[in-house]
Amino acid sequence: MNWYYADEGRRVGPFDEFEFKALVETGVIVQTTLVWNETLSKWTRYSDLNPPEPEPVEPYFDAPEPESDTESEPEHPTITFAQKSAKCRECGKPFNQDEMIRFQNTWVCANCKPIFVQKLKEGANLADDMQYAGFGIRFAAKLIDGLIQVMISWIIAGTAGAVLFFAFELESSLGILLNIIVQVLGLLIGVGYTTFFLGKYGATPGKMMFHLKVVTADGETVSYGRAFGRHFAEGLSALILSIGYIMVAFDKEKRALHDRICDTRVIITKR
């Protein structure tokens, strides 16, 4: 007998009895989940059935449409096929969600299923295995990035000042001009520094030294656009006695204000 269940408007299945019990045990199928098999005339809540106690087995996975002509599922107004794609949490490659298995908020491709199953058997926390970076280590990384940016700014500003000094007679306005140059360069260097390194590597040099990485809530590398926006959102964290930064110490996922705004996380990568 083949089983199916509805997940956010998607029909997922088929699963045999063995796999169906695994879905129940892992909490994928709950009392309110709509389920169906060929013996049922319509989609039915799991709570309305009386299945045997589940046994621990490997997790479920999405499979193609059944080829048997004898099996046909009843129509249900809320069950449709999803056309979205997702990245595999194991290999990082994008696939159509219909070709992947789902475990809570993560997706795994068919090729990586054995690895996924093995981790489940070993009791790994597959829903959220990211190790979030705390306030202290993030502060140290930020301090190093700040020193690097200051050094770059003063090297460029010093060079520009020397050129102006030898090109024109020394005037009182030269100091003002040099100060403006330093301020503008500091702004541009800050934006370019953060956007480039986060967009390309997922971490600035300071974060790299401590094996930190900025990722999205799904664990993916941030885009250049998100890195650009995160730089300016970080300015809000510095307001009002830097409360936005202090939030890291009290948040479950160690998020600062700018992490909440841009939906990012700072994690500790494998050394």
C-alpha positions in Angstrom: 0.0 0.0 0.0 1.3 3.5 -0.9 0.8 6.5 1.3 0.8 10.2 0.4 0.6 13.3 2.6 -0.1 17.0 2.0 2.6 19.5 2.9 1.9 23.3 2.4 -0.3 22.6 -0.6 2.1 20.0 -2.0 1.3 16.3 -2.5 4.3 14.3 -1.2 4.7 10.6 -1.9 4.3 7.7 -2.5 5.7 6.0 0.6 5.3 2.4 1.7 4.2 1.4 5.2 7.8 1.3 6.4 8.5 4.8 5.2 5.2 6.2 6.3 5.9 5.1 9.9 9.2 7.0 9.7 7.4 10.2 8.8 5.1 9.8 11.8 8.0 9.1 14.2 10.1 12.1 13.0 7.2 14.4 13.4 6.8 15.2 9.7 3.3 13.8 9.8 1.3 15.2 12.8 -2.3 14.7 13.9 -3.6 17.4 11.6 -1.7 16.3 8.5 -3.9 15.2 5.5 -2.9 11.7 4.3 -4.3 9.4 1.6 -3.8 5.9 0.2 -5.7 3.8 -2.3 -8.0 2.4 0.3 -9.3 5.9 1.3 -12.0 7.7 -0.7 -10.7 11.1 0.2 -7.8 12.9 1.9 -8.1 12.3 5.7 -6.5 13.8 8.7 -4.0 11.5 10.3 -5.8 11.8 13.6 -8.9 10.2 12.0 -6.9 7.0 11.3 -5.7 4.4 13.7 -2.3 3.4 12.3 0.0 1.0 14.2 2.8 2.4 16.4 5.7 3.7 14.2 9.1 2.0 14.2 12.3 4.0 13.8 13.4 3.9 10.1 15.1 6.0 7.6 13.4 9.4 6.7 11.0 10.0 3.8 11.8 11.4 0.4 9.8 12.8 -2.5 9.4 10.5 -5.5 7.9 10.7 -9.0 4.3 10.1 -9.8 3.2 6.5 -9.4 3.1 4.6 -12.8 0.4 2.1 -11.8 -2.9 2.7 -13.6 -4.8 1.1 -10.7 -3.7 3.8 -8.2 -5.4 7.2 -8.5 -5.6 9.9 -5.9 -8.8 11.9 -5.3 -8.9 15.5 -6.1 -8.2 17.9 -3.2 -8.5 21.7 -3.7 -5.4 22.5 -1.6 -3.0 20.0 -3.0 -0.9 21.1 -6.0 2.6 20.6 -7.4 5.4 22.9 -6.3 7.7 24.3 -9.0 10.2 26.0 -6.7 13.8 25.0 -6.4 16.0 24.7 -3.3 19.6 24.1 -2.5 20.7 20.8 -1.1 21.9 21.2 2.5 24.7 18.6 1.8 26.1 19.4 -1.6 24.8 22.9 -2.0 23.5 22.4 -5.5 20.0 23.6 -6.6 17.3 21.1 -7.5 13.6 21.2 -8.1 11.8 20.6 -4.7 9.9 17.8 -6.3 13.2 15.9 -6.7 14.3 16.4 -3.1 13.5 15.3 0.4 12.5 17.8 3.1 13.3 17.8 6.7 11.7 20.7 8.5 13.4 23.8 7.0 16.1 22.0 5.0 16.2 20.1 1.7 18.3 17.2 0.5 18.8 15.9 -3.0 18.4 12.3 -3.9 22.1 11.8 -4.3 22.8 13.0 -0.8 20.0 11.0 0.8 22.4 8.2 2.1 24.4 10.9 4.0 21.3 12.4 5.3 19.9 9.1 6.5 23.2 8.2 8.2 23.2 11.5 10.1 19.6 10.8 11.2 20.7 7.3 12.5 23.5 8.9 14.4 21.2 11.3 16.0 22.5 14.5 14.4 20.4 17.6 14.7 19.7 18.1 11.0 17.2 20.8 11.5 19.7 23.3 12.7 23.4 22.3 13.1 24.9 25.7 12.7 27.1 26.9 15.5 26.4 30.6 16.0 29.2 33.0 16.8 28.9 34.9 20.1 29.4 38.5 21.0 33.1 38.2 22.1 34.4 36.5 19.0 32.4 38.8 16.7 33.7 41.9 18.5 37.3 40.7 18.0 36.7 40.1 14.3 35.0 43.5 14.0 38.0 45.2 15.7 40.5 43.6 13.3 38.3 44.7 10.3 38.2 48.2 11.7 42.0 48.4 12.0 42.4 47.1 8.5 40.0 49.7 7.1 41.7 52.5 9.0 45.1 51.6 7.7 43.8 51.4 4.1 42.1 54.8 4.5 45.2 56.5 5.9 47.5 55.1 3.3 45.3 56.4 0.5 44.6 59.7 2.3 48.3 60.2 3.0 49.2 59.6 -0.6 46.5 62.1 -1.7 47.6 64.6 0.8 51.2 64.4 -0.4 50.1 64.9 -4.0 48.1 68.0 -3.0 50.9 69.4 -0.9 53.5 69.3 -3.7 51.1 70.3 -6.4 49.8 73.4 -4.8 51.1 76.0 -2.3 50.3 75.1 1.2 47.0 76.9 2.2 44.7 76.7 5.1 42.0 75.1 3.0 44.3 72.1 2.3 43.6 70.7 5.7 39.9 70.9 5.2 40.2 69.3 1.8 42.3 66.5 3.2 39.8 65.9 5.9 37.0 65.6 3.4 39.0 63.2 1.3 39.6 61.0 4.4 35.9 61.0 5.3 34.7 60.1 1.8 37.4 57.4 1.3 36.5 56.0 4.7 32.8 55.6 3.6 33.7 54.1 0.2 36.2 51.8 1.7 33.8 50.6 4.3 31.1 49.9 1.8 33.4 48.2 -0.7 35.3 46.2 1.9 32.2 44.7 3.5 30.3 44.1 0.2 33.2 42.5 -1.6 34.4 40.1 1.0 30.9 39.1 2.3 29.6 38.7 -1.3 32.6 36.7 -2.6 33.8 34.8 0.5 31.0 35.1 3.0 33.4 36.6 5.5 35.7 39.7 5.9 39.4 39.2 6.7 38.6 39.7 10.4 36.0 37.0 10.4 38.2 34.7 8.4 40.8 34.9 11.1 38.3 33.5 13.6 36.7 31.0 11.1 33.4 33.0 11.0 31.1 33.2 8.1 27.9 35.3 7.4 25.1 33.1 6.0 21.4 33.4 5.4 18.9 31.7 7.7 19.1 28.6 5.4 22.9 28.5 5.7 23.5 29.8 2.2 26.2 32.3 1.3 24.9 35.9 1.2 24.6 37.7 -2.1 26.4 41.0 -3.0 23.1 42.8 -2.7 22.4 41.4 0.8 26.0 42.2 1.8 25.6 45.8 0.6 22.4 46.2 2.5 23.8 44.6 5.6 26.6 47.2 5.7 24.1 50.0 6.1 21.8 48.1 8.4 24.8 47.7 10.7 24.8 51.4 11.1 21.5 51.1 12.9 23.1 48.6 15.3 25.6 51.2 16.4 22.8 53.7 17.4 21.6 54.1 21.0 24.7 52.9 22.8 25.2 50.0 20.3 22.2 48.1 21.6 21.9 46.5 18.2 25.2 44.8 18.8 24.5 43.9 22.4 21.4 42.0 21.2 23.8 39.2 20.2 24.4 38.2 23.8 20.7 37.6 24.4 19.5 36.2 21.2 19.1 32.4 20.7 20.7 32.5 17.3 23.3 35.2 18.3 21.7 37.8 15.9 22.5 41.5 16.0 20.0 44.0 14.9 21.4 44.1 11.4 21.2 40.3 11.2 17.5 40.5 12.0 17.0 43.1 9.3 18.9 41.2 6.6 17.9 37.7 7.8 21.6 36.7 8.3 23.5 34.6 10.8 27.1 34.6 11.8 28.4 31.1 12.3 31.6 29.3 13.2 32.8 27.2 10.4 34.8 24.0 10.6 38.5 24.7 11.2 
